[in-house]
Amino acid sequence: MRAAMSPVTAGQLLALWLLCLATSPVAGQMDTGQLKAFRQEAEAFNRQDPFANAYRAGRYNGYLAGVIDSLQGRSVCFRECICELDKMVEQHLASHPGSDDRPASEWLVPLMEKRFPCK
């Protein structure tokens, strides 16, 4: 014999969706402070620091790769080595110390569009 189940209401679905959204480990945006911290881990990892956090270092590289992939051929065209991108990020972070709470994409995308424009 099966027990009768009550239908799920729209309010219950909304509450469940909000709960899943609030507990999600991955956010849609990365702020500048996070990017800065992940970049420091990437530098430590590249120096083979035994205390470097490989996950956080990978998040930095993965974030940059995702931005590059999403812009390539649209507003940014990479015709040459993008080796200098990390240096550009480093210089921007050093010259804008009070921007840790801003989304990284607010400055990273225009920085890349200026340096690697599609002609």
C-alpha positions as a Markdown table, in Angstrom:
| # | Residue | x | y | z |
|---|---|---|---|---|
| 1 | Met | 0.0 | 0.0 | 0.0 |
| 2 | Arg | 1.4 | 3.4 | -1.0 |
| 3 | Ala | 1.1 | 6.4 | 1.3 |
| 4 | Ala | -0.4 | 9.5 | -0.3 |
| 5 | Met | 2.0 | 12.3 | -1.0 |
| 6 | Ser | 0.9 | 15.9 | -0.9 |
| 7 | Pro | 1.9 | 17.9 | -3.9 |
| 8 | Val | 4.8 | 20.3 | -3.6 |
| 9 | Thr | 3.7 | 24.0 | -3.6 |
| 10 | Ala | 5.4 | 26.7 | -5.6 |
| 11 | Gly | 6.4 | 28.3 | -2.3 |
| 12 | Gln | 8.1 | 25.1 | -1.1 |
| 13 | Leu | 10.0 | 24.8 | -4.4 |
| 14 | Leu | 11.1 | 28.5 | -4.1 |
| 15 | Ala | 12.3 | 27.9 | -0.6 |
| 16 | Leu | 14.2 | 24.8 | -1.6 |
| 17 | Trp | 15.8 | 26.7 | -4.6 |
| 18 | Leu | 16.9 | 29.5 | -2.3 |
| 19 | Leu | 18.3 | 27.1 | 0.2 |
| 20 | Cys | 20.4 | 25.4 | -2.6 |
| 21 | Leu | 21.5 | 28.8 | -3.8 |
| 22 | Ala | 22.6 | 30.0 | -0.4 |
| 23 | Thr | 24.6 | 26.8 | 0.4 |
| 24 | Ser | 26.2 | 26.5 | -3.1 |
| 25 | Pro | 30.0 | 26.4 | -2.7 |
| 26 | Val | 30.7 | 28.2 | -6.0 |
| 27 | Ala | 29.7 | 31.8 | -6.5 |
| 28 | Gly | 29.1 | 33.3 | -10.0 |
| 29 | Gln | 31.5 | 36.1 | -9.5 |
| 30 | Met | 34.9 | 36.4 | -7.9 |
| 31 | Asp | 35.7 | 39.6 | -6.1 |
| 32 | Thr | 39.1 | 41.3 | -6.4 |
| 33 | Gly | 40.1 | 40.3 | -2.9 |
| 34 | Gln | 39.5 | 36.6 | -3.7 |
| 35 | Leu | 41.4 | 36.9 | -6.9 |
| 36 | Lys | 44.3 | 38.5 | -5.1 |
| 37 | Ala | 44.4 | 35.8 | -2.5 |
| 38 | Phe | 44.2 | 33.1 | -5.1 |
| 39 | Arg | 47.0 | 34.8 | -7.1 |
| 40 | Gln | 49.2 | 34.7 | -4.1 |
| 41 | Glu | 48.6 | 31.0 | -3.7 |
| 42 | Ala | 49.4 | 30.5 | -7.4 |
| 43 | Glu | 52.7 | 32.4 | -6.9 |
| 44 | Ala | 53.6 | 30.3 | -3.9 |
| 45 | Phe | 52.7 | 27.1 | -5.8 |
| 46 | Asn | 54.9 | 28.2 | -8.7 |
| 47 | Arg | 57.8 | 28.7 | -6.2 |
| 48 | Gln | 57.1 | 25.2 | -5.0 |
| 49 | Asp | 56.3 | 26.4 | -1.5 |
| 50 | Pro | 55.3 | 23.2 | 0.4 |
| 51 | Phe | 52.5 | 25.2 | 2.2 |
| 52 | Ala | 50.9 | 26.5 | -1.0 |
| 53 | Asn | 47.3 | 25.6 | -1.5 |
| 54 | Ala | 47.0 | 23.9 | -4.9 |
| 55 | Tyr | 43.2 | 24.2 | -5.0 |
| 56 | Arg | 43.4 | 28.0 | -4.5 |
| 57 | Ala | 46.2 | 28.3 | -7.0 |
| 58 | Gly | 44.1 | 26.4 | -9.5 |
| 59 | Arg | 41.1 | 28.6 | -8.9 |
| 60 | Tyr | 43.2 | 31.6 | -10.0 |
| 61 | Asn | 44.4 | 30.0 | -13.2 |
| 62 | Gly | 41.0 | 28.6 | -13.9 |
| 63 | Tyr | 39.3 | 32.0 | -13.4 |
| 64 | Leu | 41.7 | 33.7 | -15.8 |
| 65 | Ala | 41.2 | 30.8 | -18.3 |
| 66 | Gly | 37.4 | 31.2 | -18.1 |
| 67 | Val | 37.6 | 34.9 | -18.7 |
| 68 | Ile | 39.9 | 34.4 | -21.6 |
| 69 | Asp | 37.7 | 31.7 | -23.2 |
| 70 | Ser | 34.5 | 33.8 | -22.7 |
| 71 | Leu | 36.0 | 36.9 | -24.4 |
| 72 | Gln | 38.2 | 35.3 | -27.1 |
| 73 | Gly | 37.0 | 36.4 | -30.5 |
| 74 | Arg | 34.2 | 38.6 | -29.1 |
| 75 | Ser | 35.8 | 41.6 | -27.5 |
| 76 | Val | 39.3 | 40.3 | -27.1 |
| 77 | Cys | 41.6 | 38.7 | -29.7 |
| 78 | Phe | 44.7 | 37.0 | -28.6 |
| 79 | Arg | 47.1 | 36.9 | -31.6 |
| 80 | Glu | 50.2 | 36.5 | -29.5 |
| 81 | Cys | 51.4 | 35.0 | -26.2 |
| 82 | Ile | 49.2 | 36.1 | -23.3 |
| 83 | Cys | 52.2 | 35.5 | -21.0 |
| 84 | Glu | 52.0 | 39.1 | -19.8 |
| 85 | Leu | 48.5 | 38.7 | -18.5 |
| 86 | Asp | 49.6 | 37.6 | -15.1 |
| 87 | Lys | 51.9 | 40.6 | -14.8 |
| 88 | Met | 49.1 | 42.9 | -15.9 |
| 89 | Val | 46.9 | 41.5 | -13.2 |
| 90 | Glu | 49.7 | 41.9 | -10.6 |
| 91 | Gln | 50.2 | 45.6 | -11.6 |
| 92 | His | 46.5 | 46.3 | -11.4 |
| 93 | Leu | 46.1 | 44.8 | -8.0 |
| 94 | Ala | 49.2 | 46.7 | -6.7 |
| 95 | Ser | 47.9 | 50.0 | -8.0 |
| 96 | His | 44.3 | 49.6 | -6.8 |
| 97 | Pro | 44.7 | 48.4 | -3.1 |
| 98 | Gly | 41.2 | 49.5 | -2.0 |
| 99 | Ser | 39.2 | 47.6 | -4.6 |
| 100 | Asp | 39.0 | 44.2 | -2.9 |
| 101 | Asp | 35.2 | 44.1 | -2.7 |
| 102 | Arg | 34.7 | 44.9 | -6.4 |
| 103 | Pro | 34.0 | 42.1 | -8.8 |
| 104 | Ala | 37.2 | 41.2 | -10.6 |
| 105 | Ser | 35.4 | 41.2 | -13.9 |
| 106 | Glu | 34.7 | 44.9 | -13.6 |
| 107 | Trp | 38.3 | 45.8 | -14.2 |
| 108 | Leu | 39.8 | 42.6 | -15.7 |
| 109 | Val | 37.6 | 42.6 | -18.8 |
| 110 | Pro | 38.3 | 46.3 | -19.8 |
| 111 | Leu | 42.0 | 45.7 | -19.0 |
| 112 | Met | 42.1 | 42.7 | -21.4 |
| 113 | Glu | 40.0 | 44.5 | -24.1 |
| 114 | Lys | 42.4 | 47.5 | -24.0 |
| 115 | Arg | 45.6 | 45.3 | -24.3 |
| 116 | Phe | 44.2 | 42.6 | -26.7 |
| 117 | Pro | 41.6 | 44.4 | -28.9 |
| 118 | Cys | 40.0 | 42.8 | -31.9 |
| 119 | Lys | 41.1 | 44.8 | -34.9 |
